[in-house]
Amino acid sequence: MSRHCLTLDLKDDDSLIALYEAYHENVWPEILDSLRDSGIMEMEIYRIENRLFMIMEVNEDFSFEKKSEMDANNPRVQEWEMLMWNYQKALPFAKPGEKWLPMHKIFDFIA
């Protein structure tokens, strides 16, 4: 397995942030199926203020290109993404259409 870490901002509005978290307490089953089918084995999302941090553990079949293609062909995923965009906002340095951006590891400690 390999790990990917990504980040994204939420709109800086406490009521919108609360709604975003509520949706993530009951993610639609089709979205969970899509994650699983793309090769994502584990996913965690953390938040501080309006900044999100995602950790994904993926299997050897996963690729961002494959996931993007699968998502584009899945109407339920597209519906979820449009809904989530009501709460999310791109990072200031994101290119048009980019949402979650990969982070680069700068330090590693193993005891």
C-alpha positions as MATLAB code, in Angstrom:
seq = 'MSRHCLTLDLKDDDSLIALYEAYHENVWPEILDSLRDSGIMEMEIYRIENRLFMIMEVNEDFSFEKKSEMDANNPRVQEWEMLMWNYQKALPFAKPGEKWLPMHKIFDFIA';
ca = [
       0.000    0.000    0.000;
       1.031    3.588   -0.464;
      -0.106    6.774    1.219;
      -1.277   10.063   -0.281;
      -1.879   13.241    1.721;
      -4.041   16.011    0.287;
      -5.415   19.333    1.442;
      -8.348   21.607    0.676;
     -10.107   24.523    2.341;
     -13.709   24.908    3.361;
     -15.621   28.143    3.072;
     -14.959   30.047    6.282;
     -18.492   29.819    7.659;
     -19.268   27.870   10.839;
     -22.741   26.784    9.682;
     -21.410   25.516    6.338;
     -18.569   23.689    8.081;
     -21.084   22.019   10.404;
     -23.159   20.877    7.423;
     -20.058   19.551    5.663;
     -19.158   17.505    8.730;
     -22.736   16.248    9.025;
     -22.612   14.916    5.463;
     -19.400   13.091    6.342;
     -21.088   11.363    9.272;
     -23.339    9.596    6.743;
     -21.478    9.427    3.441;
     -23.671    8.029    0.683;
     -23.084    4.295    0.128;
     -22.368    4.875   -3.575;
     -19.515    7.209   -2.632;
     -18.005    4.620   -0.301;
     -18.331    2.012   -3.060;
     -16.572    4.355   -5.476;
     -13.689    4.880   -3.054;
     -13.334    1.142   -2.516;
     -13.607    0.336   -6.243;
     -10.849    2.831   -7.103;
      -8.341    1.091   -4.830;
      -8.623    3.323   -1.756;
      -8.283    1.054    1.262;
      -8.419    3.655    4.041;
      -9.241    7.356    4.145;
      -9.213    9.867    6.970;
     -10.057   13.573    6.832;
      -8.961   15.986    9.556;
      -9.963   19.614   10.010;
      -8.545   22.659   11.741;
     -10.650   25.786   11.309;
     -11.502   25.707    7.596;
      -8.441   23.701    6.428;
      -8.884   20.009    5.620;
      -6.195   17.321    5.517;
      -6.857   13.925    3.922;
      -4.798   10.761    4.295;
      -5.463    7.951    1.830;
      -3.969    4.474    1.965;
      -4.297    2.912   -1.488;
      -3.557   -0.434   -3.079;
      -1.327   -1.055   -6.091;
      -4.285   -0.671   -8.513;
      -4.980    2.931   -7.488;
      -4.116    5.921   -9.631;
      -5.467    9.462   -9.569;
      -6.118    9.218  -13.314;
      -8.194    6.045  -12.881;
     -10.116    7.578   -9.970;
     -10.813   10.740  -11.962;
     -12.103    8.730  -14.936;
     -14.291    6.559  -12.713;
     -15.708    9.646  -10.988;
     -16.461   11.391  -14.292;
     -18.527    8.365  -15.358;
     -20.445    7.997  -12.089;
     -23.499   10.313  -11.830;
     -23.839    9.754   -8.078;
     -20.208   10.766   -7.475;
     -20.753   13.837   -9.646;
     -23.822   14.718   -7.569;
     -21.789   14.341   -4.344;
     -18.939   16.456   -5.721;
     -21.319   19.246   -6.761;
     -22.924   19.154   -3.315;
     -19.555   19.242   -1.532;
     -18.415   22.191   -3.656;
     -21.068   24.261   -1.831;
     -18.862   23.945    1.263;
     -15.378   23.703   -0.215;
     -13.155   26.348   -1.734;
     -10.005   25.913   -3.725;
      -6.668   26.771   -2.191;
      -5.404   30.190   -3.331;
      -2.722   28.618   -5.540;
      -4.947   25.917   -7.099;
      -5.390   25.834  -10.848;
      -8.932   26.151  -12.256;
     -10.909   23.000  -11.517;
      -8.500   21.696   -8.856;
      -9.912   20.792   -5.473;
      -7.926   18.443   -3.251;
      -4.218   19.076   -3.803;
      -1.452   16.613   -2.976;
       0.974   17.507   -0.235;
       4.646   16.593   -0.403;
       6.374   14.882    2.488;
       9.228   16.994    3.835;
      10.130   14.984    6.936;
      10.048   11.364    7.991;
      10.998    9.888   11.368;
      11.126    6.171   12.080;
      12.337    5.015   15.477;
];
